[in-house]
Structure formats: structure tokens, C-alpha cells
Amino acid sequence: MYATAMAGIQVKKIHTFLGHKDAVYTLGPGDGQSVFFSGAGDGMVVRWDLADPDKGNLVVNLPNSVYALQYIKENHQLIVGQNFQGIHVIDLLKNEEVGSLSLAKSEIFDLKYTKNTLFASTAGGSVFVIDLKGLTVLQQLNHSNKSARCISINTGAGEFAVGYSDHIIRIFDLETYQLKHELTGHTNSVFTVAYHPHKPILLSGGRDANMRLWNMKDNYSLRESVVAHLYTINHLEFSPNGQLFVTCSMDKSIKVWNAQEFKLLKVIDKARYAGHGTSVNKLYWSPYNQQLASCSDDRTVSIWDLKA
């Protein structure tokens, strides 16, 4: 069964995007089905179009690294988290900055948005709850002195999850911001959390190289733990239809998984598919032809075509 599953996905690298001058840390959706953005250690945020892959367009060039981006569809805006300087609001129609907000003088690791509210997790351990319309801080959630690394929102359950470098995942109420659960099981920093789009399950991964599945219907009890990579799991991303998900790692690989049975289907690496030669930092699975984007410390963004 395992060998058959591994053979069931065909992989082809179809583009390599160049232009960043430092490690590329983040990817996210853009203003159009085929559009996405990248942010890097060089402070540059670049707009790419999978339908016109020959060139990228510089959106903004900041003096510090960019680890986090969040596209706001209804406002045609891109929120950029600039390390040590806070967030910048970019109007994509005017292609100019229209607002900014200083936060803690630390790295901004993740940004997530829902209902005019932006959540920002920082290296100081704080999670900032921001009214995006007024660009004001509504609350600052301080539950750890270790980095708050990642956020995932589940609007259906009215909750959001935050992974921390104290090895704990904390679950908060989406309306009151009150702490509801603390999930222990990881043995090192939690770098990625993601709610399953079709199942009451939260997935997580991090520096301990383990992927963990948490059962939401049983107070987030640990359902399963899988040794998924050799080194740190940097990110986890579901396919647009929710049938598959991918993980990426400091071990330079991308792995494709079945989202129903959580079985490994394919390993994408340098030896077999001319993959990245250094840590793979972030993934974005585009609805445009189901193409997968990955970015790396090698300063490139690769585009993958995955076929069942």
C-alpha cells in the first residue's frame, strides 16, 4: 500500500523564480487567482503571477527581513510584517503604503486575518490583536516569554491556535481572546499549526520534526504523532480542495500527504526532482492549476505541478 501511494503522485518542477537577494521566508495569496507574494530576508516583497511567470514585480523594499504577509481581499491590501518595525499596509490598487503600526521591537513571525481583525505573533511571545480599519491594538496576549511562532484560525469553531517556542500550542476564543486550552506534546518549538478544512483536527509541526494531530472534539487530545521529517518542520499547507496537504522542512524536502488518512504520498527533494538545496521555509498551494509554490534559504521560489 505504501509503495502504491508513493507512486500515485506525479511531480514536475515547472518554474524557478529568481530575484531575491537573501533567504525567502514567506509566501501568500495575492490579488488574483494566479497571483502570489513572497517576502525575504532582503526586505523585498515581490508579486508573482503564475500565468505570466517570466517576471516578478517589486511591491515594497523594507530595511528589515519580512517573515509574514497577509493579503486582505476585500480591501485590496497587503499587510507586511517588517521585523522590529511593525506592520505596513500596502494598497495594491495604488501600489503604495497607506498605513503602518509599530508593534514590539521584535520579529513578526506570522499574520492572520478575519472579520477586520489582524492577529500578529512575535518573537517576544506576544500575540497582538489589531483593528485593521483603525490600525489600533485591541489586545496584547501575553502567555509566554518565548516566541509566538504561528497562528491558525478556525472561524467555524470560533477559535484560533498559536504555536510557541515553549513547546506549547495555546487555543484562544476568537471573540473574547480568552485562553481555552494548552496543548503539550511537542518537545521543541512549534513552527506551524493548521486546522483541517474538513475534519475537527488541528495539525502541528516544529523543531522536533514530529507532526501531531489533535482531536478538537475531545478537548484537543493528542490523536497521533508522526515522525514526518529528519529535521524541523517549517510549514504545513492544505491543497485548495482539502484532499492533500504538504509539509516542508529544514531537511530540504517537501512531503505530500493524504489529508484523509494522513499517509505519506510523495517526497520532493533535490536528488529526485531538482528540489531546493537548503531549508524549505514556506509553502503556498495556489488554486491556479493546483500549482504549489515553495521558498527556501537558497533565495529561490520553485513552482511544482502535482498530478494524481
C-alpha positions in Angstrom: 0.0 0.0 0.0 2.8 2.4 0.9 4.7 1.8 -2.4 1.5 2.3 -4.4 0.6 5.5 -2.6 4.1 6.8 -3.2 3.8 6.2 -6.9 0.3 7.8 -7.1 1.5 11.5 -7.4 3.4 12.8 -10.4 5.7 15.7 -9.7 7.2 18.2 -12.1 9.0 21.4 -11.3 7.7 24.0 -13.9 9.3 27.3 -12.8 12.0 28.7 -10.7 11.6 32.4 -9.7 14.8 34.3 -9.0 15.4 37.9 -7.8 15.6 37.8 -4.0 19.0 38.5 -2.6 18.5 36.7 0.7 16.6 33.7 2.1 12.9 33.7 1.1 10.9 33.2 4.3 7.2 33.6 3.4 4.6 33.1 0.6 1.0 34.0 0.4 -2.0 34.5 -1.9 -2.4 37.7 -4.0 -4.8 39.8 -5.9 -5.9 37.3 -8.5 -6.2 33.5 -8.6 -2.8 33.1 -10.3 -1.0 35.8 -8.2 1.0 35.3 -5.0 3.5 37.2 -3.0 6.9 36.4 -1.5 8.8 38.1 1.3 12.5 37.6 2.2 15.5 38.5 4.3 16.4 41.2 1.9 13.3 43.2 2.9 11.7 42.8 -0.5 8.1 41.8 -1.1 7.6 40.6 -4.7 4.4 40.0 -6.7 4.5 36.9 -8.9 1.9 35.7 -11.5 1.8 32.0 -12.4 0.0 32.9 -15.6 2.9 35.2 -16.6 5.9 33.6 -14.9 8.7 35.5 -16.7 9.0 38.3 -14.3 8.1 39.5 -10.8 7.1 43.0 -9.7 8.6 44.6 -6.6 5.8 45.7 -4.2 7.9 47.2 -1.4 11.5 47.2 -0.3 12.0 47.4 3.5 15.2 47.7 5.5 14.5 44.6 7.6 13.5 41.0 7.0 10.0 40.0 6.1 8.7 36.8 7.7 5.0 37.4 7.4 2.5 38.5 4.8 -1.3 38.7 4.8 -3.5 39.5 1.8 -6.8 41.3 2.5 -9.1 40.5 -0.4 -12.0 42.9 0.4 -9.7 45.9 0.8 -7.2 45.1 -2.0 -4.5 45.4 0.6 -1.3 43.5 1.6 -0.2 43.6 5.2 3.6 43.2 5.5 5.2 42.3 8.8 8.6 44.0 9.0 10.9 42.7 11.7 11.4 45.2 14.5 9.3 47.8 12.8 5.7 46.5 12.9 3.2 46.2 10.1 2.8 48.1 6.8 -0.5 48.3 4.9 0.0 48.4 1.1 -2.8 49.4 -1.2 -2.4 47.1 -4.2 -4.5 49.3 -6.5 -2.4 52.4 -5.8 0.8 50.3 -5.2 1.6 52.5 -2.2 1.8 52.3 1.6 -1.4 53.7 3.2 -0.7 53.0 6.8 1.6 51.4 9.4 1.6 50.4 13.0 4.6 49.9 15.3 4.5 46.8 17.5 7.0 45.2 19.8 10.6 45.7 18.7 11.0 42.0 17.7 10.5 39.7 14.8 6.9 39.3 13.4 6.6 35.6 12.7 3.0 35.3 11.5 0.0 37.3 10.4 -3.6 36.0 10.1 -6.8 37.9 9.4 -10.6 37.5 9.9 -13.5 40.0 10.2 -11.4 43.2 10.1 -9.2 41.8 12.8 -5.5 41.1 12.3 -3.5 38.7 14.5 0.3 39.1 14.7 2.6 36.7 16.6 6.0 38.0 17.6 9.4 36.8 18.9 8.7 38.4 22.3 5.9 35.9 22.9 3.1 38.4 22.4 0.1 38.0 20.1 -1.3 41.3 19.0 -5.0 41.7 18.2 -5.3 44.6 15.8 -8.3 46.5 14.5 -7.2 46.8 10.9 -9.7 49.6 10.0 -8.4 51.9 12.7 -4.9 50.4 12.9 -5.1 50.2 16.7 -4.1 47.4 19.0 -7.2 45.9 20.7 -5.4 43.4 22.9 -1.9 42.1 23.5 -2.0 38.5 24.6 1.0 37.6 26.8 1.0 33.9 27.7 4.7 33.1 27.2 8.1 34.7 27.3 9.1 32.5 24.4 8.4 33.3 20.7 4.8 33.0 19.4 5.7 31.4 16.0 2.5 30.6 14.1 -1.3 31.2 14.1 -4.2 29.3 12.6 -7.9 30.5 12.7 -11.0 28.3 12.8 -14.0 30.6 12.3 -16.4 27.7 12.4 -15.2 26.7 15.9 -14.7 30.3 17.0 -11.1 29.6 18.0 -7.6 30.3 17.0 -4.4 28.3 17.7 -1.0 29.7 18.4 2.2 27.7 18.4 5.0 28.8 20.7 8.7 28.2 21.3 8.0 27.0 24.8 6.7 23.8 23.0 3.1 24.6 23.8 0.1 25.2 21.5 -2.4 27.6 23.0 -6.1 27.7 21.9 -7.9 31.0 22.3 -11.5 32.1 21.9 -11.9 34.1 18.7 -14.3 36.6 20.2 -13.1 37.1 23.8 -9.4 36.2 23.2 -9.5 34.1 26.4 -7.2 31.2 26.7 -9.2 27.9 26.4 -6.6 25.1 26.1 -2.9 24.5 26.4 -1.6 21.5 24.3 1.5 19.8 25.4 3.3 17.1 23.5 5.9 18.8 21.3 9.4 18.6 22.7 10.7 21.8 21.0 9.4 25.0 19.3 6.1 24.7 17.4 6.6 26.3 14.0 3.4 25.6 12.2 -0.3 24.9 13.1 -3.2 24.4 10.7 -6.8 23.5 11.2 -8.0 20.7 8.8 -10.5 22.2 6.3 -12.9 19.2 6.6 -12.2 17.4 9.9 -12.2 18.5 13.6 -8.5 18.2 13.7 -5.6 20.6 14.3 -2.2 19.7 12.8 1.1 20.9 14.1 4.8 20.6 13.5 8.0 22.1 14.6 11.6 21.8 15.6 11.1 18.2 17.0 10.4 17.1 13.4 7.1 15.5 14.5 3.7 16.2 13.0 1.0 15.9 15.6 -2.8 15.6 15.2 -5.1 17.0 17.9 -8.7 15.9 18.3 -10.9 19.1 18.6 -13.9 17.1 19.7 -12.0 15.7 22.7 -10.6 18.9 24.1 -7.7 18.7 21.6 -6.4 15.4 22.9 -3.4 14.1 21.0 -4.7 11.7 18.4 -1.5 10.8 16.6 2.2 11.7 16.4 4.2 11.1 13.2 7.9 11.4 12.7 7.4 13.4 9.5 10.9 14.8 8.6 14.5 14.4 9.6 14.7 18.0 10.9 12.5 21.0 11.8 9.1 21.1 10.1 8.8 24.7 9.0 5.3 24.8 7.5 2.2 22.8 6.6 -0.3 23.8 3.9 -3.5 22.1 2.6 -4.4 21.8 -1.0 -7.3 24.1 -2.2 -9.7 21.1 -2.2 -8.5 19.9 1.2 -7.7 16.4 -0.1 -4.0 16.7 0.3 -1.5 18.6 2.4 2.2 19.3 2.2 4.9 19.8 4.8 8.4 21.4 4.3 11.5 21.1 6.4 14.9 22.2 7.3 15.9 18.8 5.9 15.5 20.4 2.4 12.4 18.3 1.4 8.7 18.8 0.7 6.4 15.9 1.5 2.9 15.3 0.1 0.3 13.7 2.4 -3.2 12.3 2.1 -5.4 14.5 4.2 -8.0 11.8 4.9 -5.7 9.0 6.2 -2.6 11.1 6.9 -0.4 8.8 4.8 2.8 9.9 3.0 2.3 10.0 -0.8 5.5 11.6 -2.2 8.8 13.1 -1.2 10.1 16.1 -3.2 13.8 16.7 -2.8 16.9 17.8 -4.7 18.1 14.3 -5.7 14.8 13.2 -7.2 13.1 16.3 -8.5 15.8 19.1 -8.5 14.3 20.5 -5.3 15.8 23.1 -3.0 19.3 22.7 -1.8 18.7 24.3 1.6 15.9 24.7 4.1 12.4 24.9 2.6 10.7 27.6 4.6 7.2 28.1 3.4 4.6 26.7 1.0 1.6 28.1 -0.9 -0.8 25.9 -2.7 -2.4 28.1 -5.4 -5.9 27.5 -6.8 -4.4 28.3 -10.2 -4.0 24.8 -11.8 -3.4 23.5 -8.3 0.3 24.6 -8.6 2.4 24.5 -5.4 4.9 27.2 -4.6 7.9 26.7 -2.2 10.6 29.0 -1.0 13.9 28.4 0.6 17.1 29.7 2.1 18.6 29.2 -1.4 16.9 32.6 -2.4 14.6 30.9 -4.9 10.9 30.2 -5.2 10.0 27.0 -7.0 6.7 26.1 -8.7 5.5 22.5 -8.7 2.9 20.7 -10.7 1.4 17.8 -8.8 -0.9 15.3 -10.5 -2.6 12.3 -9.1 
